Amino acid sequence: LQLNQAATIDWKGANGWTTLGYAQVLFIANIVGNHVQQCFSKERSLHMAIDACTTVEQVRAIDIDTGWPSN
């Protein structure tokens, strides 16, 4: 769609099929990209917390379940 912004694509959603244009696809891409970035940021913070641990008990104390972006 970047090469031909007048083009459309077929898209299957929760309510069935629809046709999306450039602006709609760009909107979805931004939402998905932001979500993925938030996931990577959370993973990075956990990675750094785990790397800073010196004992198994410290690793076990890290809460890996909270702080993730919502769906």
Contacts in CASP RR format, 6 or more apart in sequence:
PFRMAT RR
TARGET T0000
AUTHOR 0000-0000-0000
METHOD contacts of the structure
MODEL  1
LQLNQAATIDWKGANGWTTLGYAQVLFIANIVGNHVQQCFSKERSLHMAI
DACTTVEQVRAIDIDTGWPSN
1 7 0 8 1.000
1 9 0 8 1.000
1 21 0 8 1.000
1 22 0 8 1.000
1 25 0 8 1.000
1 26 0 8 1.000
2 22 0 8 1.000
5 22 0 8 1.000
6 22 0 8 1.000
7 21 0 8 1.000
7 22 0 8 1.000
8 19 0 8 1.000
8 20 0 8 1.000
8 21 0 8 1.000
9 19 0 8 1.000
9 20 0 8 1.000
9 21 0 8 1.000
9 25 0 8 1.000
10 17 0 8 1.000
10 18 0 8 1.000
10 19 0 8 1.000
11 17 0 8 1.000
11 18 0 8 1.000
11 19 0 8 1.000
11 20 0 8 1.000
12 18 0 8 1.000
20 28 0 8 1.000
35 69 0 8 1.000
38 68 0 8 1.000
38 69 0 8 1.000
39 68 0 8 1.000
39 69 0 8 1.000
42 67 0 8 1.000
42 68 0 8 1.000
42 69 0 8 1.000
46 62 0 8 1.000
46 64 0 8 1.000
49 62 0 8 1.000
50 59 0 8 1.000
50 62 0 8 1.000
52 58 0 8 1.000
53 59 0 8 1.000
53 62 0 8 1.000
END
